[in-house]
Amino acid sequence: MRHAIALRRNALVSALSIALLSPVVAYGQTATASGDNQSNAQQATSSSQQKAVNLKTVTVTGSMIPRVQIEGDAPVVTITGAQIKQQGFTTMWEFLDSLPQMGPQVQDSASWGATAVNARPLNLRGLGPGFSLLMIDGVRVVDYPQPLYAKSNFQNPSNIPTGMIDRVEILASGASSIYGSDAVAGVVNVILKKNYQGDELQVTGGGAQHGGRAYGDVNFFGGKSGENWHILYNVEKSNRSPMWGMDRPYQDSESDAGYGSWNPNARMFGYPDSPALFAADANGNYITPGTSSITGQYTGACGNFSNSQLYHAHSVSTNGTQVTGVTDLGYYCKQPALFQNWVLTGGSRSNNGYVAGEYDFKNGLQLYGSAALYDSVGTSNTQLWGIGTGGFYDQTSGQVISNAARQFTAQETGTSMNTHDREQNWNITAGVRGTMFDGNFNWDLSLNTQKYIVHEDYTAFNQQAANNFFLGPQLGTNGGMPVYAMNWQQWWSPITPQQYSQFSVNGQDSAASWLDQAQFRINGDLFKLPWVDQSVGWAAVLEAAHNGFQLSPDARASNSATFVNPFYSDNTGAGNRQRYSLGTEFRVPILDSLTWTISGRLDKYNDHSRADVARTWGTGLEWRPIDSLLIRGSYGTNFKAPDMQAVYQTGSTVPVGIYADNLTCIKALQAGDTNNTWCNPNIQRPQSQYYTSLTGGNKLLLPETGHSWTYGFVWQVPGVEGLSISADYWHMGVDNSIQYLDNGTVLKDEAGCLTGLQVVGTSTLEPYTAHDPGSAYCQMVIGMVQRNADGTINTVHSGPINEASLYVSGVDASLDYKWRSENYGDFTTSIVYTDNLSYKQRVLASDPLLNTRYNNAASRVTWMGTWHKGDWSASISGVRVGSVRANNYGGCNVLDNGIQPGMGTATAADGTVYSTGVCTVSYNGGTQVVNDTMYTGRVPPWITWNGSIGWQINPETKVTFTVSNIFDKMGAIPYYSGGFEFVPTNQTADEYTGREMFLSFDYKFD
């Protein structure tokens, strides 16, 4: 992770620089001194010491009213596009994810079943995707077409080219009274380049030291001006290769899991890893690969496959703290490097273009417009297909085969298993602006249209063709089992990519979203109060918008026998909505040192939800008891309209074969069966043991509502030129939040509501306390599960409901210092700190409000120092993310032999089951207390340093060398970690990357 933030704390210099800009500044933008304007700003500062300056005003993100002071009643963070690249960020999302104000990442491209290879959602303050509003040049951005994990809509900052960015402004507090829906946690406003003269070429190349993530970028931009016109153009082409599991060998095998997660079986016989190839007899024992017992001699079958080796399987029985028995289960081929062809970070190729311009009619009227096209292709892969036969009678060998499974290898499939997301996103704006009433009021009318299209190309699977290839046609039945003549030679031998193509199918899921919007904005001074020098400011905005989406999965997915989607994702739905909004804001100078702002907004929705009309308001105070000190505070109400995905998703039908049946598991454990496979969520069930998952939208959803407040100060320290500090407390909350009940939650709560128990791990029972068994919620989830007569699951319903609440609070602090020296050059230092004090959440109004702050890093600190002298410049930056709890925190320590104790329970006189806080293991039908302590391990803080050095060879040419993660920090695998992505992802996003190096060449043509 790489990060530093440059805060614009010097209000005087910033305000004076605004005087050099156009009299009318685009809505939602903040003007700051950068690039060539810095020297002009310094000259203006010098002259201001001799005479008064008539300062122009600027609109700050979070307000509609132009102002002289950059700092307002709520803190806004600003960083330039040049600083983003200086720190080694290659995508907009990488930069945003590093901000102290951001919560943990919501998904990455390696996540199982991810629906957004190229996209990354924002997560301001940890409130989750969709609660942060993304804007470009003050205009709302269209939603990403594919919903996150088939649930929520979000806006994608990852496809915004870094080479086109002038600066980014982040308001990390609620602003719905200014911007409407989604601005619950805050606003990210990306300002693209506008004022540039000449042509410039930037070429950057580099990559990760340990392999993968090779990066190349060519960015050409320029601008031309006439007497009354200006045009800017930008073309950027970039390529980032994926980072595969094989690029980080410690991460490509299940056996890389922490030793604490190894059970007695693994500790005695080695980690089993996932099967690559096996066949099991009627008793469920593995048949040694390539032996005559299944007709034929295929000696060394495992060695004929890449990523496969022979493993001797056993099952281990325990009683209390002792291993009491071992059963030989035979041999199978395991995959020691299961994840080598999985993507740790996705690859991306992009071609982007942007043009903007304006024409001044010299009568107070200006015509302006812009057009951007972002075209990208993302690459990922998180699985290779396999085939499972289920039970059958094999005519070839004359025996019953209870099951046989085969994982295809990259050797057999080639590159056809990679998933490619092909995206196009365009954004076109046209507008006219001017003044009225003798220049006292500015107005701006704009039209904007956006569309985002995704075509996801992947390899589906023809199950029927694969069965025919290995099993042949069904030859009847024997004892109720299907009869096949298995082709064992093909089963035990690698196939060619040409043979694999017989049952691989090219699939494509498509999705589109669009947004058309019109805005009319007006602002100006109303009147002066007799006792102050400043006028009462006023602004208003009138908006109309139409947006919609359509999900178009491959139509062949309806036939699960011949077309199996790799992630069982066939979500469908389409819908649109209209929105009409009216907002207003007043800025009232109560005293020369005290200013009050108040804003309000109405948003009217026409759709099939119950959103209807949303009313929000906000207010803030700014008090400057002395020129160098600002004391501030703000309060506002916020809302988020229901995601269209949550409203309009049509019922999807998906077969599920990997799951834990909590109810059956609990009953088995109560009967003393600790080896029941229904307790294991990682086992693929035979075809007959699949259930159908039914998911649909909810047209009864209400808007999610919230509130936020901040208070703090900004102090430009007297007597120390260039030194400023700030500190702000913030709090925000969301009520009536939309909670998606996924299949796992429904099954867990169904079992808990029916039995009063829940399963911890795969063999430990604890009291279920999440919901009252007699509550309406329990009645609802019990009815969402339909079971067959034998108790197996038939169908599970799931979907969104208005229930959850979340409240977060914390403190932000910063220090910014600038020092100029004639002999040693110019220095700047910036330090930003965030401490997340609380993270309180509940699913239902009847649930307790629990502070789960411990689940994520509590604090983040970022820093950056720069130096410039003559032709040379340098920077050093870094980040510290606080410690997080390791896997199994609060659980019982595993015993030396791998037995995992559970938390003991007891029953009170009234029948209430409660935890004893003592570690126990099952012993002869009872429990044995273990003299052991609970595990309290933590993952240490994440600290990385980044640096760059630049040389201005001549006025036209500059080279810059950037190193990200200077000390090659790599994530450690916690003792109890297991499964894919062993390194915790709730702390940072690039635990696997290590050191990266980039060389940039910058040439100005004129």
N, C-alpha and C positions, 0 to 999 in steps of 0.2 A: 504494500500500500504506500502511496506517495501523496503527500499533502502539505500545503501551507496556504494561508489565507492572507491576502494583503488588504487590510481595512483602511478605508479612507476616513481618517479621524480628524484631519485638519480641515475644519469647515471653511476657514477663510480662503485657503488656497483653492479648495474645491469650488467654492462659490465664485471666486474670481475667474476661474477657468471657464465657467459657464457663460460669462460675458462674451466669450469669443464664439459661442455657438449660435445656431439659428434661433431667432426669437421664439419660434414655436417648436417645442420638443415633443416627440411622439409620446403618446399616453403610456404610462407605466415604465418610463425609462429614467435612468439617473445619469447625468453627465458628470464625468470625472476626468481629471487630467491624465492623459496617457499619450505615449508616442511623441510626435512632434509638438503637440500642444503643451507639453510640460514646460518647455523653455519659455513659451509665450506666457504661461501662467505665472512663472517666476518673475518675469518682467512686470506683469500686472501687479504682482504682490509688492514689488519694489516701488512702483509708482503710487500704489495706494497709500503708502506712508506719507506722501507729500500732498495728496489731494483726494477729495471724496470721489468714489466711483459709483456710477449708476448701475447697480448689479442687475443682471437678467435673472430670470427664475428658471427652475427646472422641476420636472415631475419626478418624484421619488417613488420607487416601487412600494406599494402599500397605501398610496394616496393618489387622488385625482387632481389635487390642487398644486400648481407650481409654487415653488418656494425658493428662498435664498439659501437656507441652511440645509446641508445634506442630511444631518442627523435629525430624526423625527421622534415621535412618541414611541416607536417600536424599532428595535435594532435591525438594520439591513446590512448584510455582508456583501462586499463587492470584490471580484477578482477579474483581472484582464485575461483575454485569450492568450496573450504572450506569456503570462505567468503560468497558465495551465500547461502549455507546451514546455516551458522551462523546467517544470518538475517531472517531465517524462510521461504525462498522461497522453494516451493515444485515442481515447474516446471520452465523450462528455460524461458518460456514466461513471467511468473510473474516477474522474475528478469529483463528481457529486457524492459518490459513495464514500469518499475519504473525508467529507466534511464532518466536524464534530457534531453538528446538528442532525446528522443522519442516524437512523437506527440500523440494526443488522440487515444485511441483504435479504431480500424476500425470495429470490430464486437465482440460480446461476444456470448456465447452459448445460452443465453436467447433471442437473437434477433429473431424477427419473420421471419420465412423463412430462417434461417441460414442454410448454406449448409456445415458447417464445425464444427461439435460438438467438435472434439478433437483438431482442428487446430486453431492457432492464427497467423495472419499475422504481420510482422514487419511494423513499420511506422516511420522510422527515419526522423527527421526534419519535420514530418507532410506532406511529399510529397505523402503518400499513399502507399498501398500494391503494391508490384512488383518493387518498386524503391530502395529497399534495398536488397543487395546480402547476402545470408547466405551460409557460408562455414563450413565444418568440416575438420580440419587439412589441411586447405588451398585448399580444393577441393570443387567445386560448388555442392550444394545439389539439388536433383531432386525436381520439383514442386509438390505441394500437388495435388492429382488427381482431386478433385472437385473444380471448380472455385468459388471464393468468390462472393456470391449473384448471381451466374450464370453469372458472368462477367469476372473478372480478375484472372489470375494465380498468385500464390504466393508460397513462401517456408515456411515450418512449423517448427518453433523452439520448439514448445511445446512438441513434442514427444522425444526430446533428453533428456535422463535420467540425472538428476543432479549429481547422484553418479558417473558417468563416466567422469565428466568434470575435467580437470586439471586447465584450466583457459579460459577466454573469452576475446577477444580483439575487440574493437569497433572503427572503423574509420568512423566518422560521417561527411565525405565530399566526393565528387565525386571521383571515381577511375576507370573509364571505360578504361583509357589508360593502366591500369595494368590488370584489371579483366574482361573487356568487358561489355556486356549487364547487366542491372539491378543495377550496382554499381553507380547509379545516386546520391542517397542520402548518400551512404556509404556502409560499409562492416561490417558484424559481423562474426568473425572467431572463431569457437569453437574448442579449442584444447583438445582432449581427453587424458587421462592418458597414459603415455608411460614408464616412468622410475619409477619402484617400485619393491622392494624386500621383499618377505614375503607374509603373508596372513592377511587379516583384514575383520572383520565383523562389519557392522554398522546397527543398528536397531533403527527406529524412529517411534514414535506414538504420536497422538494428534488430535486436531481439533478445531472448532470454539466454543467459550463459549456459544453462543446463539443457537446452534444446526446446524446440517448439516456439510459438509466438513470434516467428520471424516477421518483421514489420518493414513496410516500405510505404512512403507517402510522397506524392508530388502535388504541390499546391501552388496554383498560379492565380494571382489576384491583381487588380489594378483599378484605376479610376481616371475619368476624364471630366473636364469642366469647361463650360463656356460662360458667357456673360451672365446668363440667367438659367443655366441648367447644369446638372451634375449626374453622372452615371458611374456605377461601380459594378464590377463583374468578378466572379470567382469560380474557378474550376478546380476540383480536388479529386485525386484518385489515390486510393489507399488499399493495402492488402495486409491482412494479419492472418498468419497460418494458425491452425489449431494447436493446442498443447494436449497430447495424448497421454494416457496412463503410462505407456511405454517410455515416455520422455522423463518420467519420474518413477524409477523402478521400485522405490519403497512404497509406492501407492498403487501398484497394479495387481496385487494379490490379496485375497481374503486373509491369508495367513499373516499379512502385515498388521492385522488387528493387534491391539494391545494384549499382552499376555494375560491380563486380568480377565479378559473375555473368553479365554480358552477354558472349556469345560473339562471334566475328567477324561472323556474320550479323547479330546484333542491333546491333552497333556500326556496321555499314555501312548498314543499311537501316531501323533503328529496331526497337524491341522488338516481336516479332510478336504477343504475347498469344495467348490460346487462340482457335481459330476459333469464330465464332458461326454461320457459314453458309458452306458451300462445296459444290462438286461438282468431281470430278476426272475427266479423260478416261482413255482406256485406258493412256496412258503415265504416269499419276499426276500430271499437271500440272493446276493449278487452272483451271477455266473461269470467265472473268470473269462475276461475278454479273449476271444480267439481260441477257445478250446473245443475239443471234439464233442463235448457234452451238448453242444448246439449245432452239431454237424459241420465239420470243416476244421482245417488247421490254419489259423491265421495268427501264428505266434508273433508276439510283440505288437499286437494291434495298437496299444496306446502310443508306442513310439513312432507309429506311422503318421500320427497327427501332430501338427504344430500345436504347442501349448497344451500338451497332454502327457500324463505319466500315470503309471499303475499305482493304485492305492489299496491297501488292505483294510477293509472296513470292519468295525466292531461296534457293538452297543455295550454300554457300561451301565450296570444297575448299582444303586447306592442305597444305603440305609443309615440315616443319621449322618454322621461325619465320615463314614467308612464306605469304600468301594467293596461291594459284596459279590460281584459277578461280572464276567465278561463273556459276550457271545460273539462268535466268529460269523460275520455276515458275508464273507467272500471278498472278491476284488472288483473294482471298477476303475475306469480312467477318470482322473480328476483334472481340473484346470488350475494349475499353480499360478497362472497370471490371468485371472478372469477379466481384469479391467484394463488390460494393455491396449485394447482398441476402443476404449471409451474415451470420451472427450472430457478433459479437466476444465479447459476454457475453449470456447468455440472459436472457429475461424471466421473471417469476414473479408469479403471483397466489396469495395464500394466505389461508385462513380457519382459525383455530386456536382451540381451547378447552381449558381445563384447570381441574379442580376437585380439591381435596385437603382432607382433614379428619381429625380424630381425636376420640375420645371416651375420657375418663379415668374408669374405674370407681372410682377413689379407694382401691383396695385393692392397688395396685402393678400393675394390669392396664390396658393401653391398647389400644383398637381404632383402626386407622387405615386409610386408603385414598386412592387417587387415580385419576383417569381423565383422559387427554389424547387429543385428536383433532386431527391435523394434516392439513389438506386443501389441496392446492396444484395449480397448473397451470403448467407450464413451457413456454416458447416458444423455438424455435430454428429455424434453417434453414442448411444448409451446402451446398446445391446447387440448381440448377434443372435439370429433366429435359431431355434431348436425344435425338435419334434418329440412328442411323447405319445406312445402307442396306447396306453391303458392296458387292461387285461385282455388276453385272447388265447386261443388254442393254436399252437404252431404245428402245422402239418409237416413241415420240413423236419423238425427234430422230434416230433411226437410228444411234446410236453406242453404244459400250461406255462405261459409267460404272464406273470402278474403285472409287469410293466417293463417298458424299455424306453430309454430316452437318449437323445443324441444332440449335442450342441455343435452347430456348424462353426467352423473356424474361418478366420480371415483368409487362410490358404485356400479354402473352398469357395468362399463368397466373393473374394476380391474386394473392391471398394464399393460394391453396390449397396452395402448396408448403411452407408453414410446418408444422413438427412440433410437436405439443402433447402433453406428458406429463402425464396426469391422475393424481394420486396421492392415496391415503388411507392414513394410518398411525394406528392407535390403540394405546394403551398403558394397561393397567388393572392396578392393584395393590391387593390387600387383605391386611391382616395384623393380627396381634395380638402384643403384646410385654409383658414384665413382668419380675419379679425372682423369685429363689428363694434358699433357704438364708439367710434373714434379710437379704436384700438384697445379699448378697455376689456374686451372679451375676445378670447380665442375659441374657435370652433374647428371641429375635425369630423368629416364624414368619410367612412371607409367601408369597403366591401371586401370580404375574404372568402375564398373557397379552398378546401383541402380534401384530399382523398388519399387513403392509405390502403394498399393492396398487398396481400401476402399469398404466395403460392408455395406450399410446403410439399416438396418432393421427397418421397421416402420409398423404401422397399417393404411392401406388404408380403404376406405369406399365403400360399395356396396349400392349405392343410390337406385337402383331398388329394392333390397331385403328389404331395410328399408321401402320404400313406400308400398310394398306388405304387410309387417308386420303390419303397422298401418292403411293403407288405404284400403288394399285389391285390387283386380283387378278392372280396370276401367269398369264401367257398362254402358258406353255410354256417351252422351253429353246432356246438358240442357242449352239452350240459348247460345250455343257456348262454355260452360264451361264443363270440364270433370266431370263425376259423379262417386263418390265413396261412399261406405258405411263405414264410419270411425269407427274404433274400439275404442271408447272413453275410455273404461275401461283400455285398454292397454296404451292409450295416457296419462291418468292422473295418472297412477300407475307406480312405479319403475319396471324395468325389471331386470332380473338376468344376470350375466355375460354369462351364457349359452345361453340365448336368444339373448344377444348382439352379440355373436359369429356368429349368423346367417347372419349378415350383416357387420361384420368386416372382413377384408381381410389382410393377412400378405403379405406385399410387400417388395421388395428389389431393391434398386438402386445400381449399381456397377460402379466403376470408377478405372482407372489405369493410371499411368504415369511411364515413364522409362527414364533413361539417361545412355548412354554408352560414355565414354570419354577417350582419350589418351592424355598424356602431355609429352613433352620433354623440360626440363629446363636446362639452362647452365648459369653459372656466373663465373666471375673471374676478375683479375686485368689486364689491358691492358698495361699501361706504366706509368711512372712518368714524370710529368712536372718538368723542372729543378729547379723551384723556390719553390716547395712544397715538403713535406715529404711523402704525401699520393699518392697512385696510382689512376689513372682513372679507375673506376669500370664499368663493363658492365654486362648485363644480357639479356637473350632472352628466349622466350617461344614459342613453337609451339604446337598447340592444334587441335584436331579433335573430334567432338562430334556428337552423334545422339540421339535425344530425341523425345518423342511422348506421346500421351495421347489417351484415349478412354473413352467416357461416355456411359454407358449402363443402362438406366433407365428400370424399370420393363415394359416389353412389353405390359402388360395388361392396361397400362395407356392410350392407344389409345381408349379404350372404357370407356368414362366418365360416363356412366350410371351404370356400375358394378364395376369400379375401379377408385376411386377419390383419387389422391395423396394428403396428408395433406397440402402440401405447393404449390399445383398446379405447381410442378416443374418437367418437363419431358424433360429437356435439353439433347440434343443429339449432338454428334459430335465426330470426331476422326481425327487425323492428325499426321504428323511427320515432322521433319526438320533436316537438316545436317548443321553443322557449322565448318568452318576451320578458325583458327586464328593464327596470327603471331604478337608477340609483342617484343619490345626491350626497354632497359632503359640504360642510361648513368649517371654516377655519377662523376662529374668533380670537383676536388678541385682547384678552381681558386686561392685561397690563403690558407694559413694554417688555417685561421679563416673564410673563405668563401667557401661554397660548393654549386654547381649548379647541379640539376638533371633535366633530360629531358627524357620523355618516349613517345612512340607512339605505336599504335596498329591498325591492320586491321582485321576485322571480316567479313567473307564471309558467307552468308546464302543461303541455297537452300530450299525454301518452296514456298507456293502459295501466299505469301505477296509480297510487293514491297521493302522488307528490303535490299536485294542484298548485297552491301558492305558498311560497316560502318567504318569510319576513325576517330580515336580519338587521342588526344595528351595531354600531361600534362607537367608541369614544376614547379620547386620549388627552393627556395633559403634558405640556412641556414647560418647565420652569428653569429659567436661567438667572439664578440669584447674582452671579457674576459672569462676566463674558466667557470665562474659560470653563464653566461648569454647567452641564445640562442634567437636570433631574427629570425623569420621564416615567410615564405609566400609561397603559392602555387596557381596554376591556372590549370584548366583542362577542356576539353570538354568531354561530356558524352552522352550516348545513351541507349535506351532500345528498343530491337526488339519487334515488336507487339506480344502480347500474342497469343499463338496458339489457345486458346479458342476464342479470338476475330476474328481469321482468319477462323478457321475450324468449328465453331459452326454451325450445321445444323438447318434449320428452325424449331423452336419449336412452337407448337400450344397449347395455354393454355387458358381455359375459365376463365374470370375474372368477379366476381359478387360483389366485394366490391370496389367502386371507386367513385370519384366525376367527374361529367361531367361538366367541367368548362364553356363550351360554353352555354349549356342549363341553367346552374345556372345564368350566367350573364344576359341572356335574361329574365329569370324569375324575377331577382332583378330589372332590368330596368322597368319591368311591375308592380313592387310594391309587388311581392310575396316573402316575406322574409322567408317563411316556406317551400320553395321548397326543397324536399328531395335530389335532384340531387346535391345540394351544399355540402352535407355531405359525406365525404370520408369513413365513418365507417358503412354505412348501407349496409346490404346484399340484393342485388336485387333479385326479383323473377327469376325463371329459364329463362323466356322469355326476361329478361332484362340483360342477360349476354352479353359480347362481347368477341371476339376472339383476343387474343394477339399473334402476330406473331413476332418472334425474330430470327435473323440469324447473321452469321459472315460476315465480310467484307474483301474480298481478295485484296482490293485496299489500305489497310492501309500501311502507311509509318512508319519508326522507329520514336520513340519519342526522341528528341534531347535535350541536355541541356549543362550547363556549371556550374562551381563552382570555388570559390576562397576563400582563408583563409589568414589571416596574424595575427601575435601575437608574444608572447615571453614566455620563460620559464626561471625563475630566481631562482637559488639556493642561498638564501640570505647569503652573507658573514657574518661571525661572529656568526651565529646561526646555529649550526650543526643540520642537518636533516630537515631544513625548506626550502621549495620551493613553489613558486607561479607561476601561469601561467594565461594568458588571450589571447583569440583568437577571432577575428571577422570572421564570415563566411557568405557566400552568395552562393546560388545555385538556378538554375532555370530550368524549363522544358518548351520547346516549342513543338508545333505540337502534344500535348498530346492527347491520345485517350480518348474521352468522350463518355460514354454510355448514350444514350437517353432512359430513361425508360418510361413506359407508362404514368406515372403521369406528367413527364416533357413535353412529346409530347402533351398531352391534355391541359396542362396549356398554353404552347406556341401557340398551335393552336388557342385557344380562345383569347389570347392576340394579336396575329397577325391579327385576323379577326375583333376584336372589339376595340382594343386599351385599354382594361381594364383587370384587374385581381381581383380575389376574395381573400380577406383577412378574415380568419376565415370561416364562412358560410353565412355571411350576409352583408359584407362590400366590396364596390368596390373602387379600387384605380387605378390610371393610370398604364398601362403596359409599362415599359421603357426598358425591357431587350433586345429587338431587334426591328429594324426598320421594320414596317409592309411590306415594299416593298423589304426587303432584300432577298437574296437567301436562307438564313436559314428559313425565314418565309414561302417561297414557298415550301421548303422541308417538314417542319412539317405539313403544311396544307394538303399536298399530302399523308402524312403518316396515316391520319385518314379517314376512309370510313364510311359514315353514311347512314342509311336507309332513305326512303322517309319521314318518320315522324320525322326525326332529331335524332333518337336514334343511338348509336354507333354500327356499325357492326364489324369492325376490326380496330386494331391499330398496326402499324408496328414500331419496335424499333430496335436499334443496335448501334454498335460503329462507331464513326467518328473521324478523326484527326482534332481537332479544339482547344482544351483548352491550356492555358498557366498558369504557376504557378511559382512565384518567392518568395523565403523565405530568410530571413537573421536574424542574431542575434549575440549574444556574449556568449562565454563560459569562465568561470573563475574557478580556483581551488586553493586550499591551502592544502599543505600536510606537516605534521610535525611529526617527530619521536624523542622521548626523552628516553634515557636510564638512570636508576637510580639504584644504588646498594641497596639502602634501601627501595625504594618504588615500584620497578619493572620497566617494560618497557611500554611506552605509545606511541600510534600513533593517529593522528587526520587527518581526510580528509574531506574537504568541497568542493562541486562542485555546481556551479551555472550556469544556462542557462537563458538568456533573449531572447525571440523570438521577435525581433524588428518589423518585418513586415511579412505579409502573403498575397501577392498580387496575384489575380487570375482573369481570365476571361474565358468564354466559347468559344467565337469566336474572331478572330483577329480584327473584327470591334467593339467589345465590349470595354468599358472602363476598365482599369486595376485598380481594387478596392482592397484596403487593408482591408481584413476581419480578421485581427489579433484578433479582439475583440470576435470572435466566440469561441476561445479556450483560455486556461490559457496561459498568456504571459510568466510566469516565473516558474522555478522549482529550488529548492535548496535541496540538499541531504547532509547528514553528517554521519560520523561514527567515533567513538572513541573506541580504544581497550586498554586493560591493561593485562599484564601477569607478574606473579611473582610466582616462585616455581611451585606448583601443581595447582595453580588457574589461571583462565583467565576470562575475562568479556568483553562485548562490549555493546555499546549503539549507536543506529543509528536512522535515521529518514528522513522524507521528508516533504517539504512544496511545495504545488502546488498553484499557484496564483489564485486569484479570477476570476470568470467567470460571464458573464451576465446571469441573471435568465430568465426563460420563460416570454414572453411578454415584454421584455426590448424594450423600444422605442415605445411601444403601449400605447393606452389610458387606464387609470385606470378604472376598472370596478366600476359601481355605486353600492351603498349599496343594491339595490334590485336585483343585478345580471345582469343588462343590460350592455352590452359591447359596448361602443362607438367606432366608427371608425374614421379614419383620413379623414377629409373633403377634397374635391377637388373643383377646379374651372377651368373654361375654358377661355383661353386667346383669344385675338381678332383674332389671326391666327388659332384658333381651337385647340391649344395645351392644353391638360388636365394636370394640375399640382396639387400637394399636397399643401394645405393651412397651414399645420402644426397645425390645430385646430381640437379638438375632437368634433365629431358631432354624432347625432343619427337621424334615419328617423322619420319624423313627418308630418302626413297628406300629404304624397307624396313629401314633401320637406325635409329639414334638420334643426335640432335644435342644436345650438351650446351649448356645455356643458362646464361650467366653471370648468374645470378639467385639471390636469397636466398629462403629459406622465409618464409612469412607468419607473423607472431607478433602479430597484432592482438588486442586485448582490448576487451570492452565495459566502460566505466567503471563504478564503483560506483553503485548506485541509492540515492539519498538523497531522502526526502520528509519534509515537516513538516506537522503537523496542529495545529489549535487550536480552542478553544471558549471562549465567554464566556457566563455565565449571570447572570440578574437575578431575584432573589426579589421580585416586585412586592409581594406581601403574603403572609401565612402560607399562603394557599391556592393562590396562582398563581406560577408560575415560567416564564420563557422562556429558551431556550438557543439560541445561534447557533453552528453547528459548520462548520468549513471543513476538508475533507480535501485533502491535497496542495496546501498553501497556495501554493507557487511554481509550480504548474501543470506539474509534471515529466511529460514524455512520452518514451516510448522512442524511441531513435534506431535507424535501419536500418543495420546493419553493411555494410561494403563488399561482402562476398561473400555476403550473404543472398539467398535466392531462394525462390519458392513462397509459399504462404499463411502468414500470421503471420510477417512478416519480422523482428519484434523478438524476441530470444531469450526463451523462456518458462522457461528453467531458472534465472532470476534472480529474477523476481517475477511476480505474477499480474495486474497491472493497468497494463501499459505503455501502454495506449491510453486509459485513463479520463481522465486529467488532473484538473483541479480539480473538486471537488464541494462543494456547499453545502447545509446543512440547517437548518431552523428548527423547533424543538420547543416545544410548549405543554403545560404540566403543570398540572393543576388537581386539588386535593384537596377532596372534597365534605365531609368531616368529619374 
